[in-house]
Every structure is written in structure tokens, then in C-alpha cells.
Amino acid sequence: MQVGLVTGERTLSLVDMPDPEPSTGKAVVEISYCGICGTDLHAYTSGQPYNPAICGHEWVGHVSGVGAEVNNVQEGDRVAIGVGHACGQCGSCLRGNTAQCEMSFAGAIGVGPLAATHGGFAKTLAFDAGRLYQVPDAITDEQAGLLEPATVAVHALRRTPINLGDRVVVIGGGPIGLLVLQAAKLSGAGCCVLLEPAKFRRELGMELGADLGIDPLQEGWQQQLSEFIGSDGADVVFECAGIASTIQTSVDVVRRGGVVSLVGVASHPATIEPGIWLMKEPQLVTSIAYLHEDFAITKALVADGRIKTDPLHTSTVALTDIESAFSRLIEEPTEMKILVDPRLSS
């Protein structure tokens, strides 16, 4: 079986691996779709070592086999990737802080006993059954392929203090940014401004609920933002671009005492201006991955259309065309989310 893995700078290889077998506590899943994530793209462009377990971590498929001690799924079930329940035994759980369960988080970042051998850029994979969750009939396969990033957005909003009527700025109009934008509107944001240089993504953001789209590369963008939300700044800023420089931008545009929520994963060190941080006294929130219960919330929001994923899905490719898909996502702003369908032939 061939598995798509990032193996170097702008190098994606189809690596031969054994066909997976069901084993104790694990199920074999036949992949229907796997989305290409921004984290995958960062690894592809940087050339830094990338854990095979998370190369392709946005997938949906059907269970084709189960091992011993698996009782939450059975053959034929349509399932998607998730995280396990809090283990109740690690240091965080024993302190009563189950939201930071070390075992669950380790699985989410591809290490420890809950990690898979490889990701979903493959026809099948063996996966810890406790991390699988059922996909309801109201959600299509294509929508289910975006449930994982939608859950990242939901987790970010559940961690971020936001009040009814707040003025919100979202930095970055990629898939995560536009999902966070929708979740912020659902959470009571009075207005949402999207900072995004690509015209296509700004326009899509407006379709999905943004009240204003601003090009941050255009001269005078700060004045445009100030005139719209007020000179004191935004109540809440979500940094979703994953760019080192926009971490400081987040604090620049938030009001004094406002909230800055870091959602994007920057791959380079960031330079900040400590004096501005001290004077503004922002509340800093960070979020990574998700909790087990976030998936149930997200499924409901996608199923009834309160979070829309269809507009984000721009292309579908075969596994053999995956490297060209990575290149398009980097070079073409009109490509938002590409799903890899390993059932297709190129």
C-alpha cells in the first residue's frame, strides 16, 4: 500500500507500507477523503522533519475491520478522526484538569500509544478505535472531510472569552480563519472583520458572514479598520494566519484589555513589541487541536448548516496527484481546501 508523506522540502513521496491489520483496541478504516491541512503545507515548504502520524489528519472513511476489545464501532460504520476521552490517569487529569489530558493530547499530535503509524493520505489505516466518532447521515462525505478543521475552530471559540456584540477581527482567510469567523458569529460577535490579502478569500469571507474584508497589504488599512470598529480597537482578535509577524499585528489591533486568541501555528520565531503588550494588557489565549466533546458540538453545527464547509472545498484529487495539489494550495489563493480521494485513479 502507498502512503503519501512529506519527506523533505517541497517533496512529497508515496511510500510503500504494509496493509494495516485490525489489532487489539484498533479498527481498520478505508479512507474516503483526507483534507490537506495548513500544518501539512508548513511541513512541505519548510522541509523540517514531519511526523508521519499527522501527515494527513483530516479524514473520513468506513470501518472495514475491528480488533479485540473494540465496542464503539463496527464494520460498515462511517467514522472520522477525533481524539480520545481524557484518560483520568495522567498528571493533568489527576489535578482535575481533564481538558489538558496528556494522553489525549499526545495522540492528537501523533505521539504515544494513541498515535497511528501514518496519516490518511492512504487507502486504509489502522487507528485507535477510541479516537473514532460516528458521522451522522445529515453530513456528506465531503463535509465530513472538513469536520476536523471545523472542530479546531469550535475548540478555539470555546477557549476564547467572547461576549454578545463584541467587535471581532480575524487575521487570515484560509480554511481555519473562515471556520473561526463562522464560529465567532455563532458565539455572539456583533461584527466580524477579516484581514486577508487575497481578494478571493476576502470575498468568500464576506459570503460566510464577515461584515468587512480588508487587505492588510494595502496602504491605509489600519485607518479603514479603525473607522469601522472604532479607534480603541477590536474586542477580540483571532490570529489564524499562522504567520510570525501577525502575532504582533493581533495585539496592535486589539483594544486595551481585549482578547487575543492565537489559533494559527507559526513555523518561525515571532518578534513582538513588549511595550505595546504591557500597555495594552491584552488577555492572551491559545488553542491547539480539540477536546473529545468538541466533535459532538461541531457535528451538530455542520449538520444543520450553521457552520458551512461546502464553500471551502475547492478541489478533489487522487492520491497520485497529491504533490501537485500541495503546490496549488501554496501558489493559488483560489484553492482553499483540497480533499484527497485515494479511491480515484489519476
C-alpha positions as CSV (number, residue, x, y, z in Angstrom):
1,M,0.0,0.0,0.0
2,Q,1.2,3.5,-0.8
3,V,1.1,6.3,1.7
4,G,1.6,10.0,1.0
5,L,4.3,11.5,3.3
6,V,6.2,14.8,3.4
7,T,9.8,13.6,3.2
8,G,11.7,16.8,2.6
9,E,11.5,20.5,1.4
10,R,8.8,20.6,-1.2
11,T,9.0,16.9,-1.5
12,L,6.0,14.6,-1.1
13,S,6.6,10.9,-1.6
14,L,4.4,7.8,-2.0
15,V,6.0,5.4,0.4
16,D,5.2,1.7,0.4
17,M,3.9,0.4,3.7
18,P,2.2,-2.8,4.8
19,D,-1.6,-3.1,4.6
20,P,-3.0,-2.4,8.1
21,E,-4.5,-5.2,10.1
22,P,-7.0,-4.9,13.0
23,S,-5.4,-5.4,16.4
24,T,-6.5,-5.1,20.0
25,G,-8.2,-1.7,20.5
26,K,-7.9,-0.7,16.9
27,A,-10.0,-0.6,13.8
28,V,-9.1,-0.5,10.1
29,V,-10.6,2.4,8.2
30,E,-11.0,2.6,4.4
31,I,-10.4,6.3,3.7
32,S,-13.0,8.2,1.6
33,Y,-11.4,11.7,1.8
34,C,-8.5,13.3,3.5
35,G,-8.0,17.0,3.6
36,I,-4.7,18.8,3.1
37,C,-4.1,20.9,6.2
38,G,-2.1,24.1,6.7
39,T,0.2,22.1,9.0
40,D,0.9,19.7,6.2
41,L,1.7,22.7,4.0
42,H,4.0,24.2,6.6
43,A,6.0,21.0,6.7
44,Y,6.1,20.7,2.9
45,T,7.5,24.2,2.5
46,S,9.9,24.2,5.4
47,G,11.4,20.7,4.9
48,Q,11.6,20.2,8.7
49,P,11.0,16.6,9.9
50,Y,7.3,15.8,9.9
51,N,5.7,13.1,11.9
52,P,4.1,10.5,9.6
53,A,1.3,10.0,12.1
54,I,-0.1,13.5,11.4
55,C,0.7,13.8,7.7
56,G,-2.9,13.8,6.6
57,H,-5.0,14.2,9.8
58,E,-8.4,15.4,8.3
59,W,-10.1,12.2,7.1
60,V,-13.4,10.3,6.9
61,G,-13.9,6.7,5.9
62,H,-15.7,3.4,6.7
63,V,-14.7,0.8,9.2
64,S,-13.6,-2.4,7.4
65,G,-12.3,-4.4,10.3
66,V,-12.1,-4.3,14.1
67,G,-9.8,-5.8,16.6
68,A,-10.4,-7.3,20.0
69,E,-11.8,-5.0,22.7
70,V,-13.4,-2.6,20.2
71,N,-17.0,-2.0,21.1
72,N,-17.7,1.6,20.0
73,V,-17.6,1.0,16.2
74,Q,-18.3,-2.0,13.9
75,E,-17.7,-2.9,10.3
76,G,-19.5,-0.6,7.9
77,D,-19.7,2.4,10.2
78,R,-18.8,5.8,8.7
79,V,-16.3,7.4,11.0
80,A,-13.9,10.4,11.2
81,I,-10.7,11.1,13.1
82,G,-11.0,12.5,16.6
83,V,-9.3,12.3,20.0
84,G,-9.9,10.0,22.9
85,H,-11.6,10.8,26.2
86,A,-9.5,12.2,29.0
87,C,-7.6,9.2,30.4
88,G,-8.2,10.0,34.1
89,Q,-4.7,8.8,35.0
90,C,-2.1,11.4,33.8
91,G,-0.9,14.3,35.9
92,S,-3.3,16.8,34.4
93,C,-6.3,14.5,34.9
94,L,-5.3,13.8,38.5
95,R,-5.2,17.5,39.1
96,G,-8.8,17.7,37.8
97,N,-7.6,19.4,34.6
98,T,-9.0,16.9,32.1
99,A,-9.1,19.5,29.3
100,Q,-5.3,19.2,29.2
101,C,-5.2,15.4,29.4
102,E,-1.7,14.5,28.4
103,M,-2.6,11.1,26.8
104,S,-5.4,12.6,24.7
105,F,-3.2,15.5,23.5
106,A,-0.3,13.2,22.7
107,G,-2.5,11.2,20.4
108,A,-3.7,14.4,18.7
109,I,-0.1,15.4,17.9
110,G,0.9,12.0,16.7
111,V,2.9,10.5,19.6
112,G,2.2,7.9,22.2
113,P,0.1,4.8,22.2
114,L,-2.9,6.5,20.6
115,A,-0.9,7.6,17.5
116,A,-1.2,5.9,14.2
117,T,1.7,4.7,12.0
118,H,0.7,7.1,9.3
119,G,-1.9,9.6,8.3
120,G,-4.9,9.5,5.9
121,F,-3.1,10.0,2.6
122,A,-3.6,6.3,2.0
123,K,-6.3,3.8,1.1
124,T,-6.6,2.4,4.6
125,L,-5.1,2.8,8.0
126,A,-5.3,1.2,11.4
127,F,-6.5,3.6,14.1
128,D,-7.2,3.6,17.8
129,A,-11.0,2.9,18.0
130,G,-11.4,5.2,21.0
131,R,-10.5,8.1,18.8
132,L,-13.1,7.4,16.1
133,Y,-16.5,9.0,16.1
134,Q,-19.6,8.3,14.1
135,V,-20.6,10.6,11.3
136,P,-24.4,11.2,11.0
137,D,-26.3,10.8,7.8
138,A,-27.0,14.5,7.6
139,I,-23.4,15.2,6.8
140,T,-22.0,14.3,3.4
141,D,-18.6,12.6,3.0
142,E,-17.1,15.8,1.6
143,Q,-18.4,17.8,4.6
144,A,-17.1,15.1,6.9
145,G,-13.7,15.6,5.3
146,L,-13.7,19.1,6.9
147,L,-15.1,18.2,10.3
148,E,-11.6,18.1,11.8
149,P,-10.6,21.7,10.9
150,A,-14.1,22.8,11.8
151,T,-13.6,21.3,15.2
152,V,-10.3,23.2,15.6
153,A,-12.3,26.4,15.1
154,V,-15.0,25.3,17.6
155,H,-12.3,24.5,20.2
156,A,-10.8,27.9,19.7
157,L,-14.1,29.7,20.3
158,R,-14.8,27.5,23.3
159,R,-11.5,28.6,24.8
160,T,-11.8,32.3,23.9
161,P,-13.9,34.7,26.1
162,I,-16.3,36.4,23.7
163,N,-19.3,38.5,24.7
164,L,-22.5,39.3,22.8
165,G,-21.9,42.2,20.5
166,D,-18.1,42.1,20.6
167,R,-16.1,43.5,17.7
168,V,-14.1,40.7,16.3
169,V,-11.1,40.7,13.9
170,V,-10.0,37.5,12.2
171,I,-6.5,37.6,10.7
172,G,-6.1,35.1,7.9
173,G,-8.8,33.9,5.4
174,G,-7.7,30.3,5.0
175,P,-9.9,27.4,5.9
176,I,-9.3,27.7,9.7
177,G,-9.8,31.5,9.6
178,L,-13.1,31.2,7.7
179,L,-14.3,28.5,10.1
180,V,-13.3,30.6,13.1
181,L,-15.2,33.5,11.5
182,Q,-18.4,31.5,11.3
183,A,-18.0,30.2,14.9
184,A,-17.4,33.7,16.2
185,K,-20.6,34.9,14.6
186,L,-22.4,32.0,16.2
187,S,-20.8,32.9,19.6
188,G,-22.4,36.3,19.5
189,A,-19.9,38.6,17.7
190,G,-21.6,41.9,16.8
191,C,-19.4,42.4,13.8
192,C,-16.5,40.5,12.2
193,V,-13.7,42.0,10.1
194,L,-11.5,39.7,8.0
195,L,-7.9,40.7,7.4
196,E,-6.8,38.8,4.3
197,P,-4.6,39.9,1.3
198,A,-6.2,37.5,-1.3
199,K,-9.3,39.1,-2.9
200,F,-11.0,35.7,-3.5
201,R,-10.6,34.7,0.2
202,R,-11.9,38.1,1.4
203,E,-15.0,37.8,-0.8
204,L,-15.6,34.3,0.4
205,G,-15.3,35.5,3.9
206,M,-18.0,38.1,3.2
207,E,-20.3,35.3,1.9
208,L,-19.7,33.4,5.1
209,G,-20.5,36.2,7.5
210,A,-17.8,38.8,7.6
211,D,-19.0,42.4,7.8
212,L,-15.9,43.8,6.2
213,G,-12.9,42.4,4.4
214,I,-9.6,44.4,4.4
215,D,-6.4,43.8,2.5
216,P,-3.7,44.3,5.2
217,L,-1.1,44.9,2.4
218,Q,-3.0,47.9,1.2
219,E,-1.8,51.3,2.4
220,G,-4.2,52.8,4.9
221,W,-5.7,49.5,6.1
222,Q,-5.3,50.4,9.7
223,Q,-7.4,53.6,9.2
224,Q,-10.1,51.6,7.4
225,L,-10.3,49.2,10.3
226,S,-10.4,52.0,12.9
227,E,-13.2,53.7,11.1
228,F,-15.2,50.6,11.1
229,I,-14.7,49.2,14.6
230,G,-13.7,52.3,16.5
231,S,-10.4,53.9,17.3
232,D,-10.0,51.9,20.5
233,G,-9.6,48.6,18.7
234,A,-11.2,45.2,18.5
235,D,-12.6,43.4,21.5
236,V,-11.4,40.0,20.3
237,V,-8.7,39.2,17.7
238,F,-8.2,35.7,16.3
239,E,-4.8,35.1,14.7
240,C,-5.4,32.4,12.2
241,A,-2.8,33.1,9.5
242,G,0.0,31.2,11.3
243,I,2.5,33.9,10.3
244,A,5.0,35.0,12.9
245,S,4.6,38.8,12.1
246,T,0.8,38.7,12.5
247,I,1.1,37.8,16.2
248,Q,2.2,41.3,16.9
249,T,-0.4,42.6,14.5
250,S,-3.0,40.9,16.7
251,V,-2.0,43.0,19.7
252,D,-1.7,46.1,17.5
253,V,-5.4,46.0,16.5
254,V,-6.9,44.8,19.8
255,R,-8.3,47.3,22.3
256,R,-6.7,47.8,25.7
257,G,-7.7,44.8,27.8
258,G,-9.1,43.0,24.9
259,V,-8.6,39.3,24.0
260,V,-6.0,37.9,21.5
261,S,-6.6,34.3,20.6
262,L,-3.8,32.5,18.8
263,V,-5.1,29.7,16.6
264,G,-2.7,29.6,13.6
265,V,0.6,27.7,14.1
266,A,3.5,29.9,13.1
267,S,6.5,27.9,11.9
268,H,9.1,30.6,12.7
269,P,10.0,32.6,15.8
270,A,7.9,35.7,16.3
271,T,9.2,39.2,17.2
272,I,6.9,41.2,19.4
273,E,7.0,44.7,20.9
274,P,6.8,44.1,24.7
275,G,6.0,47.7,25.5
276,I,2.8,47.6,23.5
277,W,1.8,44.3,25.1
278,L,2.4,45.8,28.6
279,M,0.5,49.0,27.9
280,K,-2.5,47.2,26.3
281,E,-2.7,44.5,28.9
282,P,-4.4,42.0,26.4
283,Q,-5.7,38.7,27.6
284,L,-3.8,36.1,25.6
285,V,-5.5,32.8,24.8
286,T,-4.0,29.9,22.8
287,S,-5.6,26.8,21.4
288,I,-4.4,23.7,19.7
289,A,-6.3,20.7,18.4
290,Y,-9.5,19.9,20.3
291,L,-11.3,18.0,23.0
292,H,-13.4,14.9,22.6
293,E,-16.6,16.8,23.3
294,D,-15.8,19.4,20.7
295,F,-16.6,16.9,18.0
296,A,-20.2,16.4,19.0
297,I,-20.8,20.2,19.0
298,T,-19.2,20.6,15.6
299,K,-21.1,17.7,14.0
300,A,-24.4,19.4,15.1
301,L,-23.3,22.8,13.7
302,V,-22.3,21.3,10.3
303,A,-25.3,19.0,10.1
304,D,-27.8,21.9,10.4
305,G,-25.8,24.3,8.3
306,R,-24.8,26.8,11.0
307,I,-21.2,26.1,10.0
308,K,-20.8,25.8,6.3
309,T,-17.9,23.8,4.9
310,D,-19.0,23.2,1.3
311,P,-17.7,26.7,0.1
312,L,-14.3,25.8,1.4
313,H,-13.9,22.6,-0.6
314,T,-12.4,23.7,-3.9
315,S,-10.9,20.6,-5.4
316,T,-10.6,16.8,-5.1
317,V,-7.6,14.8,-6.3
318,A,-6.3,11.3,-6.5
319,L,-3.6,10.1,-4.2
320,T,-1.2,10.1,-7.1
321,D,-1.8,13.8,-7.7
322,I,-1.2,14.8,-4.2
323,E,2.1,16.7,-4.7
324,S,0.6,18.9,-7.4
325,A,-2.3,19.6,-5.0
326,F,0.2,20.8,-2.3
327,S,1.8,23.1,-4.9
328,R,-1.5,24.6,-5.9
329,L,-2.5,25.3,-2.4
330,I,0.7,27.2,-1.9
331,E,0.6,29.1,-5.2
332,E,-3.1,29.7,-5.9
333,P,-5.1,31.7,-3.4
334,T,-8.3,30.4,-5.0
335,E,-7.6,26.9,-3.8
336,M,-8.9,26.6,-0.2
337,K,-9.3,23.0,0.8
338,I,-8.3,20.1,-1.4
339,L,-9.6,16.7,-0.5
340,V,-7.5,13.6,-1.5
341,D,-9.7,10.7,-2.6
342,P,-7.5,7.5,-2.5
343,R,-10.2,5.6,-4.4
344,L,-9.6,7.7,-7.5
345,S,-7.1,6.9,-10.2
346,S,-5.3,9.9,-11.8
